[in-house]
Amino acid sequence: LEVDWGVVLRLARQHKVSSLVFWRLRDLGSEGADQTRPTGGWNDVPRGVQEGLRADFYVEAAQQVALASELRRILSALGDVGVPVVLLKGAALGRSVYPSPVLRSMGDVDLLVPVECQRAVHSSLEELGYRWQSAERPGYRPRRYVECFGKTWDYCGPVDSEVRYKLEVHHKLVGGAWVRGASRMTEVAAGVMERAVPMGDGMAARQLCPEDTLLHVCVHLAINNAFTGNVVRNLLDVALLVDSGVVDWLEVQERAWSWRVATACYAALDAAARLLDAPIPDRVLGALQPGAGRRLVLDWILDDRALVENPWRFVGLRRFLLQFLLVDRLSDALSLLRHTFFPDRSWLMLRYELESCPRWRVWLQQVWHPLRVVLRGEV
């Protein structure tokens, strides 16, 4: 089998898995050539690709060392004011299911804290040099809107930091119109914090229990990301967590249906099983799967080649169409339509900063909002 190493390097960088590819190829090389493999290992990789993967690995390693130091500083400051912290996504997975944190790239740092701790969190982070996300940054939402309807309080890292990154402090596990309209995940933050387990690795924090971690990763991939961007990296999160053998599948099934995210979890788990051979029991996929018609449509639009080679196709209005396919119940779909196109007046006022505007501006925005969703594909 002929390997196009240029494509390998491009896809590894596109999906943010260069460090893991480098580490695994070096590991294969140390084991010696094996004729049953597509490649014998590191020695079969062209020098230019070797240099690219090696450079990516060491850049990621340097960033992870700096991030780990900064994360300990944040946890210490929040611990001093009595704020309990749960690490999410890469910050937790890199230290629990990956062989090394260096092998799990991170674009930002995600923490989960109780919503009532907002004032203490904000004061502590300001003292450390963090600033609320500015209006100039992509994805900006008004601060009052974020505090009432958002899932995170977003901060920019200190100006003098060695690594510039975004700190996302979650007070909800996930957010957005889909979660508000089609699921119960806005209500589960307190419960998942109670079930959280010690982090280890010298971190003064906790992480979600394995079942909650798996559900969170699946929903984040299917709903928040809409199978867009670093798809392979997110599927690796699923596969490595499943492969660890610590997941209670009965708990996963019960919570997925209770939170009304069974179809979204099915889509993510099925993709991980197909693409990465994740050992997900057939009985679990059978228990979570939607009806035959919808399953066929999902299998068609989430085909393996498209997920790997064209992970940016679910943007704009297509993103919403995919999300409608991932609801569990018809009533959830109707609720999602209402929340997406005709949100509550309080949501509209804060989203578009209309609190001090005349009534005609509010009415105009009520008319413009559904058009904005259709034309721009954003809420």
C-alpha positions, 0 to 999 in steps of 0.5 A: 500500500503506497502512502502519500506522506504529504497528505498524512502531514497535511491531515495530521496538522488539519486535525491537530494530531501531529504530535500523536502521529509523530510519537506513534511512528517513532514507536513503530520504528523502535519496534522494527519493520513489519511487513503486515503494516502499510509502513515499517515505521519511522525510517520509511517516512520521507525526511521532509515529513519527519522534520515537519512532524518533529517540529510540530511535536516540540512546539506542542511540547513547549506549549504544554509545559507552559500551559501546565505551569499556568494551569497550576497557577490558576488552580492555586488562585481559585483554590485560595478563594474556595472555588471548586474546579473540574478540568474539561476536554483536553486539560483532563483527557491529556492527563487521563487517557493519552500516554502524555499530555503533549500528545493531546493538542489544546487550543484553549483551556476549559474549566467547570465551576459553580455558577455562583462562584462567578464573582470570586472567579473573575476577581481571582483571574483579574489579579492573575492578569486575565481579561474578559474577552474583548469585543474585537475577538471572533465569536464575541457576545455581549457580557450580560448575554454571556452571564445569563445565557452563555455556557462560559466566561471567556478570558484572554491570557495575560499579555506577558504570558509565554503562550497566548491562549483563551481560558474558557470558564464553564458554568454550564457543561454545554450551551447554545440554542440546541441545548436550550431547546432540544435537551436537558444538558443545561440542568446537569452541571451541578450533578456532574460536579458532584460525580467528578473524580480526583484529577491526579498528576499533581493537579489540584482539581477534579475531572468528570467521571468517565461516563460524564466525560464520554457524554460531554465529548460526544455532545461537544463533537456532534452539537457544539462542533457539528463534526467540524474542524478537528474531527479526528482529534475529537474522535480520538478522545472518544476512542481512547476513553472507551479503550481505557475500559473504565466506562459503565455503558449502562450509565452512559445509556441511561444518562444519554436518554435522560439528558435527551442527547442519545442521537447525538451520542450515537452519531459520535460513537458510531463515527469513532467505531467506524473510523478508529475501530473504537470498541463500542458494544453493538448493544450500546449503539443499538440502544442509542440509535435513532429510527432507520430512516434518520440513521440512513441519512446520518450515515450518508452525510457523516461518511468517513471520507468527508469527516477526514478530508472535508471537516468544514462542510457543516457550517452556516445553515447546514450546521443547523440542518445537521443539528435538527437531525440529531434531536431525540424527539419530534417535540425537541425539534419543534422546541429547537425551531422556536429557540433558534428562529423566535427566541424569547424577548429577554434573550433577544434584548441581551443578545443584541444589546437592546435594553435601552433601545426604543420599542421599534428597534426591538421589533425590528430585531425580532423580524431580522433575527430569523433572517440573520439565521438563514442568511448568515447561519448564526444565532 
